Amino acid sequence: MTVTNATPSKETTYKGFNPFERRVVWGLTGLFALRMLGLYFIIPILSPYVAQMPGSTPMLVGLAMGIYGFTQLLFQVPFGIWSDRWGRKPILTLGLLVFMLGSVICALATNAWILVLGRLVQGMGAMASVAVAMMADFTRDRVRTRAMAMLGVAIGGTFAAGMIIGPWATSKVGIPNLFWMTAILTGLGIVYLWWKIPEPPRLSHHDDAGYSREHLFEVIRNRNLLRLDMATFVLHAVLTAIMTVCPLMLEKFLPQTSFWKVYLPGMSIGIVIMLVGARISERPGFGKRVALLGQGTMIVALIVLALSSPMSVLNEGKSFLGIAFGIGIYIAAFALLEPLLPALLTRLTMQTNRGTAVGIFNMSQFGGAFAGGLIAGAFQQVNVALMFWVLGGMAFLWFIAALRLEDPKHLDSVSLPMLGASIDERHRVASELLHTRGIEDVAWEKSRERLMIRYDADHIQYDTLGSLTAPYEVVPSDGSLAPDKANV
């Protein structure tokens, strides 16, 4: 083996998306849109539909909305760990196939219990953690919030489309056919995944394993990540409770085909807020501020809904305008927080445990969805206003916890070629680099035999980094070195 003084490859030439990032971000955004469109067609009319099915009870209505989150909770971490070990695309495909099966069961359901079973199977297709980790794998820290915002726009756009089209389509073709449509869209998503989206590089710190038990413990012990897990739990508990109870309240004022008049204004404003918030949160020191702003807005929405809601969904609300306004404020807060929270999470995690961290984050998210369904099922015929006060209290507790949230550092990336290096050499080099001030993360990319280094440009300059890493650039004895063309 010989040593060369070749300069490491810099991954930060572009201030915005580079061409490769743009292609991958659009590809994953399209995949998300296909999958979520089928899901959101159902959400605005699912609770009234289950309420009139044979064997239905108020708790089953809440369970049909929330059981999806329960099985998502159980499978998020396993799917994240499996994707760290066996690759993102195969595990993403498995999740989509399971979700498709659940949609078919829902389409064939003849009573509330079978529909709950179908929703349970849908939730077992826990692809969210894998897709978010895959997005993070392909994007640099400085553009990751923007990439997550694009995912958020896809979610927000399909959410808006579902809110508008779902009730109208139900009146034309019926809910069973909407579930069939969901299955078809999921199948198209699988084709799209293998046709348009590449497999990201697989990374490890010092050995060839994509996952170790230590990764899980590192994630669980990280207090910043726990605060973000708490945030997404509350956000989605509130979302599920609102989407369970509010359609039943709105039926007292509007036909289902007119629900869009309530949802569309909030979504339109929310998408604008999402894009502006993503830009602002990328500035040093602003991620936490934007998160607190979104959380404060959600608390205001819950107070408005609590003051406007009836004791029971069987009664007419105190104020239609108050209910509509509260829903609109919440949708705007949701649109701001939904892309921001995973972006903050991926910037606070090491490269090699990202799938595991995102898995726990999404487990918390869907745990919140399950809890929201149970809360709505328990309160909807007892005291809806009290339900919103309880949810507001949960949101306030997270707001207090978030005051101690750390803003992630803005890191740049370089890749260091080490063709043919042994495991001991890689371990030694990574350990020495990690003890250098300004270097935050070092991971090994097996497919190209390179070290991926994330560093803080405020503490170490790129030119200095080049001279620092030159002694470690190991190449074959003939001196050959393939040029780096990756965009990680």
C-alpha positions as CSV (number, residue, x, y, z in Angstrom):
1,M,0.0,0.0,0.0
2,T,1.2,3.6,-0.7
3,V,0.0,7.0,0.4
4,T,-1.1,9.8,-1.8
5,N,-1.7,13.5,-1.2
6,A,-4.8,13.7,-3.3
7,T,-7.4,16.2,-2.1
8,P,-10.5,14.7,-0.5
9,S,-13.7,15.2,-2.5
10,K,-15.8,18.1,-1.3
11,E,-19.6,17.5,-1.3
12,T,-20.7,21.1,-0.8
13,T,-20.1,22.8,-4.2
14,Y,-23.8,23.8,-4.5
15,K,-25.6,26.1,-2.1
16,G,-28.9,24.6,-3.1
17,F,-29.6,21.0,-4.3
18,N,-26.9,19.6,-6.6
19,P,-28.2,17.7,-9.7
20,F,-28.1,14.3,-8.1
21,E,-29.8,15.5,-4.9
22,R,-32.5,17.2,-7.0
23,R,-33.2,13.9,-8.9
24,V,-33.4,11.9,-5.7
25,V,-35.4,14.4,-3.7
26,W,-38.0,14.7,-6.5
27,G,-38.1,10.9,-6.8
28,L,-38.7,10.2,-3.2
29,T,-41.2,13.1,-3.0
30,G,-43.1,11.5,-5.9
31,L,-43.1,8.1,-4.1
32,F,-44.4,9.7,-0.9
33,A,-47.1,11.5,-2.9
34,L,-48.4,8.3,-4.5
35,R,-48.5,6.5,-1.2
36,M,-50.0,9.3,0.9
37,L,-52.6,10.3,-1.7
38,G,-54.4,6.9,-1.3
39,L,-54.2,7.2,2.5
40,Y,-55.5,10.8,2.7
41,F,-58.4,10.0,0.4
42,I,-59.8,8.0,3.3
43,I,-59.0,10.1,6.3
44,P,-61.7,12.9,6.1
45,I,-64.6,10.4,5.8
46,L,-63.4,7.4,7.6
47,S,-64.9,8.1,11.0
48,P,-68.4,8.8,9.6
49,Y,-68.1,5.6,7.5
50,V,-67.1,3.4,10.4
51,A,-69.8,4.9,12.6
52,Q,-72.5,3.5,10.3
53,M,-70.9,0.1,9.8
54,P,-72.4,-3.1,11.4
55,G,-71.0,-3.6,14.9
56,S,-69.7,-0.1,15.2
57,T,-69.2,1.7,18.6
58,P,-67.6,5.0,19.4
59,M,-64.4,3.3,20.6
60,L,-64.2,1.3,17.4
61,V,-64.5,4.5,15.4
62,G,-61.5,5.8,17.4
63,L,-59.7,2.5,17.0
64,A,-60.2,2.4,13.2
65,M,-58.5,5.8,13.1
66,G,-55.7,5.0,15.5
67,I,-54.9,1.3,15.1
68,Y,-52.9,2.1,12.0
69,G,-50.6,4.1,14.3
70,F,-50.3,1.3,16.8
71,T,-48.8,-1.2,14.3
72,Q,-46.7,1.6,12.7
73,L,-45.4,2.1,16.3
74,L,-44.4,-1.6,16.6
75,F,-42.7,-1.8,13.2
76,Q,-40.9,1.5,12.8
77,V,-37.8,0.6,14.7
78,P,-37.5,-2.9,13.2
79,F,-37.9,-1.4,9.7
80,G,-35.3,1.3,10.5
81,I,-32.8,-1.3,11.8
82,W,-33.4,-3.7,8.9
83,S,-32.8,-0.8,6.4
84,D,-29.5,0.0,8.2
85,R,-28.5,-3.6,7.8
86,W,-29.9,-4.8,4.5
87,G,-30.4,-1.6,2.5
88,R,-33.2,1.0,2.1
89,K,-34.9,-0.1,-1.1
90,P,-35.7,-3.8,-0.3
91,I,-37.1,-2.9,3.1
92,L,-39.1,0.1,1.6
93,T,-40.6,-2.4,-0.9
94,L,-41.6,-4.8,1.9
95,G,-43.4,-2.0,3.7
96,L,-45.3,-0.9,0.5
97,L,-46.4,-4.5,-0.1
98,V,-47.7,-4.9,3.4
99,F,-49.6,-1.6,3.2
100,M,-51.1,-2.8,-0.1
101,L,-52.4,-6.0,1.5
102,G,-54.0,-4.0,4.3
103,S,-55.8,-1.7,1.8
104,V,-57.2,-4.8,0.1
105,I,-58.6,-6.1,3.5
106,C,-60.2,-2.7,4.1
107,A,-61.8,-2.7,0.6
108,L,-63.4,-6.1,1.4
109,A,-64.5,-5.3,4.9
110,T,-68.2,-5.9,5.7
111,N,-68.2,-4.7,9.3
112,A,-66.2,-2.4,11.7
113,W,-64.0,-5.2,13.1
114,I,-62.7,-6.3,9.7
115,L,-62.0,-2.7,8.7
116,V,-60.1,-2.3,12.0
117,L,-58.1,-5.4,11.0
118,G,-57.3,-4.0,7.6
119,R,-56.1,-0.7,9.2
120,L,-53.9,-2.8,11.5
121,V,-52.3,-4.5,8.6
122,Q,-51.9,-1.2,6.7
123,G,-49.9,0.1,9.7
124,M,-47.5,-2.9,9.6
125,G,-46.1,-1.5,6.3
126,A,-43.9,0.9,8.3
127,M,-42.1,2.6,5.4
128,A,-41.8,6.1,6.8
129,S,-38.6,5.7,8.8
130,V,-36.9,4.1,5.8
131,A,-38.0,6.8,3.4
132,V,-36.9,9.7,5.7
133,A,-33.5,8.0,6.4
134,M,-33.1,7.5,2.6
135,M,-33.8,11.1,2.0
136,A,-31.2,12.0,4.6
137,D,-28.7,9.6,3.1
138,F,-28.7,11.5,-0.2
139,T,-28.8,15.1,1.0
140,R,-26.2,17.3,2.7
141,D,-26.9,18.9,6.1
142,R,-27.3,22.4,4.7
143,V,-30.2,21.4,2.3
144,R,-31.8,18.7,4.4
145,T,-34.5,20.9,5.9
146,R,-35.4,22.0,2.4
147,A,-35.6,18.4,1.3
148,M,-37.8,17.5,4.2
149,A,-39.9,20.5,3.4
150,M,-40.4,19.1,-0.1
151,L,-41.6,15.9,1.5
152,G,-43.8,18.0,3.7
153,V,-45.2,19.8,0.6
154,A,-46.0,16.4,-0.9
155,I,-47.7,15.3,2.3
156,G,-49.5,18.7,2.6
157,G,-50.5,18.6,-1.1
158,T,-51.9,15.1,-0.9
159,F,-53.5,15.9,2.4
160,A,-55.2,18.9,0.8
161,A,-56.2,16.8,-2.2
162,G,-57.5,14.1,0.0
163,M,-59.5,16.5,2.1
164,I,-61.1,17.9,-1.1
165,I,-61.4,14.9,-3.3
166,G,-62.0,12.2,-0.7
167,P,-65.6,13.3,0.3
168,W,-66.5,14.0,-3.3
169,A,-65.1,10.7,-4.6
170,T,-66.9,8.8,-1.8
171,S,-70.2,10.2,-3.1
172,K,-69.3,8.9,-6.6
173,V,-67.7,5.5,-6.1
174,G,-67.9,4.6,-2.4
175,I,-65.3,4.1,0.2
176,P,-64.5,0.4,-0.7
177,N,-63.4,1.6,-4.1
178,L,-61.2,4.3,-2.5
179,F,-59.4,1.5,-0.7
180,W,-58.9,-0.4,-4.0
181,M,-57.5,2.9,-5.4
182,T,-55.1,3.1,-2.5
183,A,-53.8,-0.4,-3.2
184,I,-53.3,0.5,-6.9
185,L,-51.4,3.7,-6.1
186,T,-49.2,1.7,-3.7
187,G,-48.4,-0.8,-6.4
188,L,-47.5,2.1,-8.7
189,G,-45.2,3.4,-6.0
190,I,-43.3,0.2,-5.9
191,V,-42.7,0.4,-9.7
192,Y,-41.6,4.0,-9.3
193,L,-39.2,3.1,-6.5
194,W,-37.2,0.6,-8.6
195,W,-37.5,2.6,-11.8
196,K,-36.5,6.1,-10.6
197,I,-34.7,6.0,-7.2
198,P,-31.1,4.6,-6.6
199,E,-30.0,2.6,-3.6
200,P,-28.1,4.9,-1.2
201,P,-24.6,3.9,0.0
202,R,-24.4,1.7,3.1
203,L,-22.3,3.2,5.9
204,S,-20.7,1.9,9.0
205,H,-18.3,3.5,11.6
206,H,-15.4,1.1,12.0
207,D,-16.6,-2.3,10.7
208,D,-18.7,-3.9,8.1
209,A,-21.9,-4.1,10.1
210,G,-24.7,-1.8,9.1
211,Y,-26.2,-2.0,12.6
212,S,-25.1,-2.7,16.1
213,R,-26.9,-2.8,19.4
214,E,-24.9,0.3,20.5
215,H,-26.6,2.4,17.8
216,L,-30.0,1.8,19.5
217,F,-28.6,2.7,23.0
218,E,-26.9,5.9,21.6
219,V,-30.2,7.0,20.1
220,I,-32.2,6.3,23.3
221,R,-29.8,8.2,25.5
222,N,-29.8,11.3,23.3
223,R,-32.0,13.9,25.1
224,N,-32.4,16.1,22.1
225,L,-33.8,13.2,20.1
226,L,-36.1,12.3,22.9
227,R,-37.5,15.8,22.9
228,L,-38.2,15.5,19.2
229,D,-39.8,12.1,19.7
230,M,-42.1,13.7,22.3
231,A,-42.9,16.5,19.8
232,T,-44.0,14.2,17.0
233,F,-46.0,12.1,19.5
234,V,-48.0,15.1,20.5
235,L,-48.4,16.5,17.0
236,H,-49.9,13.3,15.6
237,A,-52.0,12.6,18.7
238,V,-53.7,15.9,18.1
239,L,-54.0,15.3,14.3
240,T,-55.7,11.9,14.8
241,A,-58.0,13.2,17.5
242,I,-59.0,16.2,15.3
243,M,-59.6,14.0,12.2
244,T,-61.7,11.6,14.3
245,V,-63.9,14.1,16.0
246,C,-64.1,17.2,13.7
247,P,-65.7,15.4,10.7
248,L,-68.5,14.2,13.0
249,M,-68.9,17.8,14.3
250,L,-68.8,19.3,10.8
251,E,-71.6,17.0,9.7
252,K,-73.9,19.1,11.8
253,F,-73.2,22.2,9.7
254,L,-72.0,20.9,6.2
255,P,-72.5,17.9,3.9
256,Q,-69.4,15.8,3.5
257,T,-68.9,17.0,-0.1
258,S,-68.4,20.6,1.4
259,F,-65.7,19.7,4.0
260,W,-63.1,21.1,1.6
261,K,-64.4,24.6,2.4
262,V,-62.9,24.1,5.9
263,Y,-59.7,22.3,5.0
264,L,-58.5,24.1,1.9
265,P,-57.8,27.6,3.4
266,G,-55.7,26.1,6.2
267,M,-53.8,23.9,3.8
268,S,-53.1,26.8,1.4
269,I,-51.7,29.0,4.1
270,G,-49.9,26.0,5.7
271,I,-48.0,25.1,2.5
272,V,-46.7,28.7,2.3
273,I,-45.7,28.7,5.9
274,M,-44.0,25.4,5.5
275,L,-41.8,26.7,2.7
276,V,-40.9,29.9,4.4
277,G,-40.3,28.1,7.7
278,A,-38.0,25.6,6.0
279,R,-35.9,28.5,4.7
280,I,-35.7,30.3,8.0
281,S,-34.9,27.1,10.0
282,E,-31.8,26.4,7.9
283,R,-30.2,29.6,9.3
284,P,-27.9,28.9,12.3
285,G,-29.8,29.2,15.6
286,F,-33.3,29.3,14.0
287,G,-34.4,25.7,13.9
288,K,-35.4,25.7,17.6
289,R,-37.2,29.1,17.2
290,V,-39.3,27.9,14.3
291,A,-40.2,24.7,16.2
292,L,-41.4,26.7,19.2
293,L,-43.4,29.0,17.0
294,G,-45.2,26.0,15.4
295,Q,-45.9,24.4,18.8
296,G,-47.2,27.7,20.2
297,T,-49.5,28.0,17.2
298,M,-50.8,24.5,17.8
299,I,-51.6,25.3,21.4
300,V,-53.6,28.4,20.2
301,A,-55.6,26.1,17.8
302,L,-56.5,23.7,20.6
303,I,-57.7,26.5,22.8
304,V,-59.9,27.8,20.0
305,L,-61.3,24.3,19.4
306,A,-61.9,23.7,23.1
307,L,-63.9,27.0,23.4
308,S,-66.0,26.2,20.3
309,S,-66.7,22.5,20.7
310,P,-69.9,20.8,22.2
311,M,-70.0,18.4,25.0
312,S,-70.6,15.5,22.6
313,V,-70.3,15.0,18.8
314,L,-74.0,14.2,18.9
315,N,-74.7,17.8,19.7
316,E,-74.2,20.9,17.5
317,G,-71.0,22.9,18.2
318,K,-71.1,26.3,19.8
319,S,-69.6,28.0,16.8
320,F,-69.0,26.7,13.3
321,L,-66.6,29.5,12.6
322,G,-64.7,28.7,15.8
323,I,-64.4,25.0,14.8
324,A,-63.4,25.9,11.3
325,F,-60.9,28.5,12.4
326,G,-59.4,26.1,15.0
327,I,-58.9,23.4,12.4
328,G,-57.3,25.9,10.0
329,I,-54.8,27.1,12.6
330,Y,-53.9,23.6,13.5
331,I,-53.4,22.6,9.9
332,A,-51.0,25.6,9.5
333,A,-49.1,24.5,12.6
334,F,-48.9,20.9,11.4
335,A,-47.6,22.0,8.0
336,L,-44.8,23.9,9.7
337,L,-43.8,21.2,12.1
338,E,-44.2,18.1,10.0
339,P,-41.1,18.6,7.8
340,L,-39.1,20.5,10.4
341,L,-39.0,17.9,13.1
342,P,-37.5,15.0,11.0
343,A,-35.1,17.5,9.5
344,L,-33.8,18.5,12.9
345,L,-33.7,14.8,13.9
346,T,-31.5,13.8,11.0
347,R,-29.1,16.7,11.5
348,L,-28.7,15.6,15.2
349,T,-27.9,12.0,14.5
350,M,-24.8,10.1,13.4
351,Q,-24.8,8.8,9.8
352,T,-24.7,5.2,10.7
353,N,-27.6,5.2,13.3
354,R,-29.8,7.4,11.2
355,G,-32.2,4.6,10.2
356,T,-32.6,3.6,13.9
357,A,-33.1,7.1,15.1
358,V,-35.7,7.8,12.4
359,G,-37.4,4.5,13.3
360,I,-37.8,5.5,17.0
361,F,-38.9,9.0,15.9
362,N,-41.6,7.5,13.6
363,M,-42.5,5.0,16.3
364,S,-43.3,8.0,18.5
365,Q,-45.2,9.6,15.7
366,F,-47.5,6.7,15.2
367,G,-47.7,6.0,18.9
368,G,-49.2,9.5,19.1
369,A,-51.6,8.7,16.3
370,F,-52.7,5.6,18.2
371,A,-53.1,7.5,21.4
372,G,-55.0,10.3,19.6
373,G,-57.5,7.7,18.3
374,L,-58.0,6.2,21.7
375,I,-58.5,9.7,23.3
376,A,-61.0,10.7,20.6
377,G,-62.9,7.4,21.0
378,A,-63.1,7.9,24.8
379,F,-64.1,11.6,24.7
380,Q,-66.2,12.0,21.6
381,Q,-69.6,11.3,23.3
382,V,-68.6,12.5,26.8
383,N,-66.9,15.9,26.5
384,V,-65.2,16.9,23.3
385,A,-64.1,20.3,24.8
386,L,-62.3,18.6,27.6
387,M,-60.5,16.4,25.1
388,F,-59.1,19.5,23.4
389,W,-58.0,20.9,26.8
390,V,-56.2,17.6,27.6
391,L,-54.4,17.7,24.2
392,G,-53.5,21.4,24.8
393,G,-52.0,20.4,28.1
394,M,-49.8,17.7,26.4
395,A,-48.7,20.3,23.8
396,F,-47.8,22.8,26.5
397,L,-45.6,20.2,28.3
398,W,-43.7,19.6,25.1
399,F,-43.3,23.4,24.6
400,I,-41.6,23.5,28.1
401,A,-39.4,20.6,27.2
402,A,-38.4,22.1,23.9
403,L,-37.0,25.2,25.6
404,R,-33.9,23.1,26.3
405,L,-33.7,21.7,22.7
406,E,-30.3,22.3,21.1
407,D,-30.1,23.7,17.6
408,P,-28.1,21.3,15.3
409,K,-24.8,22.4,14.0
410,H,-24.5,23.2,10.3
411,L,-22.1,20.6,9.0
412,D,-20.3,20.3,5.6
413,S,-19.2,16.9,4.2
414,V,-16.1,15.5,2.4
415,S,-15.3,12.0,1.3
416,L,-11.9,10.4,1.8
417,P,-10.7,7.6,-0.5
418,M,-9.2,4.5,1.3
419,L,-9.2,1.9,-1.4
420,G,-8.1,-1.5,-0.1
421,A,-7.6,-0.3,3.5
422,S,-8.0,-3.0,6.2
423,I,-10.5,-2.8,9.0
424,D,-7.7,-1.9,11.5
425,E,-6.5,1.0,9.3
426,R,-10.1,2.3,8.9
427,H,-10.6,2.1,12.6
428,R,-7.4,3.9,13.4
429,V,-8.0,6.7,10.9
430,A,-11.6,7.2,12.0
431,S,-10.6,7.3,15.7
432,E,-7.9,9.9,15.0
433,L,-10.1,12.1,13.0
434,L,-12.9,12.0,15.6
435,H,-10.5,13.4,18.1
436,T,-9.9,16.4,15.9
437,R,-11.7,19.6,16.9
438,G,-14.3,20.4,14.3
439,I,-14.8,16.9,13.0
440,E,-18.3,15.7,14.2
441,D,-18.9,12.4,12.4
442,V,-16.9,9.7,10.5
443,A,-18.5,6.8,8.7
444,W,-17.3,4.1,6.3
445,E,-19.0,3.7,2.9
446,K,-18.4,0.1,1.8
447,S,-19.4,0.3,-1.8
448,R,-16.8,2.9,-2.7
449,E,-14.3,2.3,0.0
450,R,-14.3,5.9,1.3
451,L,-14.6,7.6,4.7
452,M,-17.5,10.0,4.8
453,I,-16.6,13.0,7.1
454,R,-18.9,15.6,8.5
455,Y,-17.2,18.7,9.9
456,D,-18.1,22.1,11.4
457,A,-16.7,24.8,9.0
458,D,-16.8,27.3,11.9
459,H,-14.0,25.3,13.6
460,I,-12.1,23.8,10.8
461,Q,-11.5,25.1,7.3
462,Y,-11.8,23.0,4.2
463,D,-8.2,23.7,3.1
464,T,-7.0,22.7,6.6
465,L,-9.1,19.6,6.4
466,G,-7.4,18.6,3.1
467,S,-3.9,18.8,4.6
468,L,-5.1,17.0,7.8
469,T,-6.6,14.1,5.9
470,A,-4.0,13.7,3.2
471,P,-1.7,11.3,5.2
472,Y,-4.7,8.9,5.5
473,E,-5.6,8.6,1.8
474,V,-4.7,5.0,1.1
475,V,-4.7,3.7,-2.5
476,P,-3.5,0.6,-4.3
477,S,0.3,0.3,-4.8
478,D,0.0,1.1,-8.6
479,G,-1.2,4.6,-7.5
480,S,-4.6,4.4,-9.3
481,L,-7.5,6.3,-7.8
482,A,-10.9,6.5,-9.4
483,P,-12.4,10.0,-9.4
484,D,-15.2,10.6,-7.0
485,K,-18.6,11.2,-8.7
486,A,-20.9,10.7,-5.8
487,N,-23.2,13.3,-4.2
488,V,-23.8,12.2,-0.7
